[in-house]
């Protein structure tokens, strides 16, 4: 009789908990072996003595199973990485920033001659989807010809009249039969398109970056 009373009390309590803890209450209801679904029970119809004598209970298992710490930590880290990637995409920042290159002495950096250049003309390179041919003024007697792999990010008209950063003392290199005399400086995020470096303030053509 005591067990029957305890089961009756648990049945009523479980029905009352259904709206608050639907998952846990449903598991308890199933373990009690109740024939109807918990969501079909109307609280106003609950009464003592509705539990059938000899009713077979269901399979008993923990209602609130113990959390697997390792699994929970792994899931939280995966969620953190996903949220970080989503946030980075929203603010335009790569989710993983590559580590800096090995340190060099200041003398090595001083060997790189970077100049402010003005793009006078730009056109696609025939047969190369990623290349643009640029004519750039860096205050020399004659403008320079450069070949840059930025065609996927910029239309030629977007670059004409724009001031850019040029590495001016590289050895010339032929690309698609065109001699490129320098290199345009751009930032490229992992998996992203190049973004040409530029200036917020007005800087004279030919000025050296230090």
C-alpha positions as CSV (number, residue, x, y, z in Angstrom):
1,X,0.0,0.0,0.0
2,X,2.9,2.3,0.8
3,X,4.5,1.7,-2.6
4,X,1.1,2.3,-4.3
5,X,0.7,5.6,-2.5
6,X,4.2,6.6,-3.4
7,X,3.6,5.8,-7.1
8,X,0.3,7.7,-7.0
9,X,2.1,10.7,-5.5
10,X,4.8,10.5,-8.1
11,X,2.3,10.3,-10.9
12,X,0.5,13.5,-9.7
13,X,3.8,15.3,-9.1
14,X,5.1,14.3,-12.6
15,X,1.9,15.6,-14.3
16,X,2.3,18.9,-12.4
17,X,5.9,19.2,-13.5
18,X,5.2,18.5,-17.1
19,X,4.8,22.2,-18.2
20,X,7.9,23.2,-16.3
21,X,10.3,20.2,-17.0
22,X,8.8,18.6,-20.1
23,X,11.8,16.4,-20.9
24,X,12.4,15.1,-17.4
25,X,8.7,14.7,-16.6
26,X,8.1,12.7,-19.8
27,X,10.9,10.3,-18.9
28,X,9.5,9.7,-15.4
29,X,6.0,9.3,-16.9
30,X,7.3,6.6,-19.2
31,X,9.1,4.8,-16.4
32,X,5.8,4.7,-14.4
33,X,4.3,2.8,-17.3
34,X,1.5,5.2,-17.8
35,X,-0.6,4.2,-20.8
36,X,-1.5,7.8,-21.9
37,X,0.9,10.4,-23.1
38,X,1.9,13.0,-20.5
39,X,0.9,15.9,-22.8
40,X,-2.6,14.4,-23.0
41,X,-3.2,14.6,-19.3
42,X,-5.4,17.5,-18.1
43,X,-4.4,18.8,-14.6
44,X,-8.0,19.5,-13.7
45,X,-8.7,15.8,-14.1
46,X,-6.0,14.5,-11.8
47,X,-7.4,12.5,-8.9
48,X,-6.1,10.0,-6.3
49,X,-6.7,6.4,-7.1
50,X,-6.4,6.6,-10.9
51,X,-3.3,4.3,-10.9
52,X,-4.3,0.8,-11.8
53,X,-3.3,-1.9,-9.3
54,X,-0.6,-4.2,-10.7
55,X,0.5,-1.7,-13.4
56,X,3.8,-2.7,-15.0
57,X,6.4,0.0,-14.8
58,X,8.7,0.9,-17.7
59,X,12.4,0.5,-17.9
60,X,14.1,2.5,-15.1
61,X,17.0,4.7,-16.0
62,X,18.4,8.0,-14.6
63,X,16.2,11.0,-15.3
64,X,19.1,13.4,-15.1
65,X,22.1,11.4,-16.4
66,X,25.6,12.3,-15.2
67,X,27.4,14.7,-17.6
68,X,30.4,13.3,-19.4
69,X,32.9,16.1,-18.6
70,X,35.3,15.3,-21.5
71,X,32.4,15.3,-24.0
72,X,30.8,18.4,-22.5
73,X,34.2,20.3,-22.7
74,X,34.7,19.2,-26.3
75,X,31.2,20.4,-27.3
76,X,31.7,23.7,-25.6
77,X,35.1,24.2,-27.3
78,X,33.5,23.3,-30.7
79,X,30.7,25.8,-30.0
80,X,33.2,28.5,-29.0
81,X,35.2,28.0,-32.2
82,X,32.0,28.2,-34.3
83,X,30.9,31.4,-32.6
84,X,34.4,32.9,-33.0
85,X,34.4,32.1,-36.7
86,X,30.9,33.7,-37.1
87,X,32.0,36.8,-35.2
88,X,35.2,37.1,-37.3
89,X,33.2,36.8,-40.5
90,X,30.8,39.6,-39.3
91,X,33.7,42.0,-38.4
92,X,35.8,41.0,-41.4
93,X,38.6,39.5,-39.3
94,X,40.1,36.0,-40.0
95,X,39.2,33.5,-37.3
96,X,42.8,32.3,-37.1
97,X,45.6,34.8,-37.5
98,X,48.8,33.3,-38.9
99,X,51.8,33.6,-36.5
100,X,54.4,36.3,-37.3
101,X,57.4,35.3,-39.5
102,X,60.8,34.9,-37.8
103,X,62.3,38.2,-36.6
104,X,64.8,40.0,-38.9
105,X,67.3,42.8,-38.1
106,X,66.4,46.3,-38.9
107,X,69.1,46.3,-41.6
108,X,67.1,43.7,-43.6
109,X,63.9,45.7,-43.4
110,X,65.8,48.8,-44.5
111,X,66.7,47.0,-47.8
112,X,63.0,46.9,-48.8
113,X,62.2,50.1,-50.7
114,X,58.4,50.8,-50.5
115,X,57.0,53.8,-52.3
116,X,53.7,55.5,-52.8
117,X,52.4,54.9,-56.3
118,X,49.6,56.4,-58.3
119,X,47.8,53.9,-60.6
120,X,47.5,55.6,-64.0
121,X,46.0,52.6,-65.9
122,X,44.9,49.1,-65.3
123,X,43.8,46.3,-67.6
124,X,43.2,42.5,-67.5
125,X,46.1,40.2,-68.5
126,X,45.0,38.1,-71.5
127,X,44.6,34.4,-70.5
128,X,45.0,35.0,-66.8
129,X,41.9,35.4,-64.6
130,X,43.7,36.6,-61.5
131,X,46.2,39.1,-63.0
132,X,45.9,42.8,-63.8
133,X,48.5,44.9,-65.7
134,X,49.0,48.2,-63.9
135,X,50.8,51.3,-65.0
136,X,52.0,53.1,-61.8
137,X,53.6,56.5,-61.3
138,X,56.1,56.6,-58.4
139,X,57.7,59.9,-59.3
140,X,60.3,58.4,-61.7
141,X,60.9,59.8,-65.2
142,X,58.7,57.0,-66.6
143,X,55.8,55.1,-65.0
144,X,56.3,51.5,-64.1
145,X,54.5,48.4,-65.3
146,X,53.4,45.9,-62.7
147,X,51.5,42.7,-62.8
148,X,49.4,42.0,-59.7
149,X,47.2,39.0,-58.8
150,X,44.2,41.1,-57.7
151,X,41.8,40.7,-60.6
152,X,39.4,38.6,-58.5
153,X,39.0,41.5,-56.0
154,X,39.1,44.6,-58.2
155,X,37.9,45.8,-61.6
156,X,40.5,47.8,-63.5
157,X,38.4,51.0,-63.2
158,X,38.4,50.7,-59.4
159,X,42.2,51.1,-59.3
160,X,42.8,54.0,-61.7
161,X,43.6,57.1,-59.7
162,X,44.2,55.2,-56.5
163,X,47.3,55.6,-54.4
164,X,48.9,52.3,-53.5
165,X,52.0,50.9,-51.9
166,X,54.7,49.5,-54.2
167,X,57.8,47.5,-53.4
168,X,60.1,49.3,-55.8
169,X,63.4,47.5,-55.5
170,X,62.4,43.9,-56.5
171,X,64.2,42.2,-59.4
172,X,62.0,42.4,-62.5
173,X,59.9,39.3,-63.3
174,X,58.1,38.2,-66.4
175,X,54.5,37.1,-65.9
176,X,52.5,36.0,-69.0
177,X,55.1,37.6,-71.1
178,X,54.8,41.0,-69.3
179,X,57.8,42.3,-67.4
180,X,56.6,43.3,-63.9
181,X,58.9,45.9,-62.3
182,X,57.8,45.9,-58.7
183,X,55.0,44.5,-56.5
184,X,51.8,46.0,-55.1
185,X,51.3,45.5,-51.4
186,X,48.0,43.9,-50.3
187,X,46.6,42.1,-47.3
188,X,45.1,38.6,-47.8
189,X,43.1,36.8,-45.1
190,X,43.0,33.0,-45.2
191,X,40.5,32.0,-47.9
192,X,39.7,35.7,-48.7
193,X,40.4,38.1,-51.5
194,X,43.4,40.6,-51.5
195,X,42.8,44.1,-50.2
196,X,45.2,46.7,-51.6
197,X,47.0,48.8,-49.0
198,X,46.3,52.5,-49.2
199,X,46.2,55.8,-47.2
200,X,43.6,57.8,-45.4
201,X,45.6,61.1,-45.7
202,X,47.0,62.6,-48.9
203,X,50.6,61.4,-49.4
204,X,52.8,62.6,-52.3
205,X,53.6,60.1,-55.1
206,X,57.0,58.6,-54.7
207,X,57.2,59.1,-50.9
208,X,59.1,56.2,-49.2
209,X,57.4,54.2,-46.4
210,X,59.6,53.7,-43.3
